[in-house]
């Protein structure tokens, strides 16, 4: 399963962190708000009891309660109707009861039954008529007097539902905008990583130039230093590999040169019946030399630095053809190159030249005697295509992919190391291009198609 990108994972984790933080903050705010509301409600109970006590001051001063002792008559209320209305107007959610020497002498007439109201000073919780209540008992100057005010707990509880209903739309818009801004910020912050990845992808295998730390943000400093150390180690490894390859090639070529010289002498002096054997021996030596040359070319391609510039592809093809003709007998092969004028393209000239040399050499090997090699250069808007066609036996479609790999040879009897087309593939890959094999449309033969995309300036 494909792993999500770094920005996606970081985005998810930041969102989770923000969600947990918001949940925690909401819990703390709810707890603190609930506690403060409880304190405010208790303060209101105290104020309500004090208001009630003040309203009864005239009757208390007159000694009404002290005189009756057992309660008040209906025509001699402790609170007048106006005072009851005033209390109800200020604290309509509260009930009250007034006790004299433990006996009720006045009550609000609503709320919990007086018999269940705590008859003690201070704050108390009690249950009545299926509800939880909170009461406050205010003792009078006379210790036998107690003014109790109570309210339901439901009136004190802080509910988040109404608040959330009002804040739902603003919260949704705020959270949505925050998520967009957070995603944009993360992408913007990680753009340096994407730029570093693009820079590394644009490099060739042999481009081990150290990155300049000042060109990158300070956060990427440790990564830049680590990459530069890696480039340095790879550069040393390439140098050691190149030196080892050159030494091996030298050690192999020296005995092969001696064997070839002895084989040539033997071919001239040996009886006629042995000349075919000496000819095969020379062919084996030549193939071994080709194999060494191919291995050296592949090894050096790994260490080749790629640099794009404007190249006259027609002149490059002409140079490769001229170099090939130097190693062929006169009139052994005929080449045609179209068009016959300058075709410029921005690419790595060295890689294209190596690929063309390998493909043309392969075409020469498989073209029939007195054969013909047709080379065409086609420049398009976004790509350059160079085709090299011979008049040989061609390659079956099922074998074309295989022949592009190293040490793979076709079924023909032509000598070869099996490295020519793989060298061309390697060189084209370094140049950012591709190679494929097809049949010629105008008759028998193989058509090798080299494609180079447009390079950036």
Secondary structure, DSSP 8 states (H G I E B T S, - for coil): -----HHHHHHHHHHHHHHHHHHHHHHHHHHHHHHHHHHHHHHHHHHHHHHHHHHTHHHHHTTHHHHHSS---TTS-SS-HHHHHHHHHH-TT-EEEEEETTEEEEE-SSSS-GGGS--SSEEEEEEETTEEEEEEEEE-SSTTEEEEEEEEGGGT---HHHHHHHHHHHHHHHHHHHHHHHHHHHHHHTHHHHHHHHHHHHS-TT------GGGS-GGGHHHHHHHHHHHHHHHHHHHHHHHHHHHHHHHHHHHHHHHHHHHHHHHHHS-GGGHHHHHHHHHHHHHHHHHHHHHHHHHHHHT-----EEEEHHHHHHHHHHHHHHTS-TTSEEEEEES-S--EEEE-HHHHHHHHHHHHHHHHHHS-TTEEEEEEEEE-SSEEEEEEE--S----GGGHHHHTSTT---SS-----S-HHHHHHHHHHHTT-EEEEEE-TTSSSEEEEEEEE----
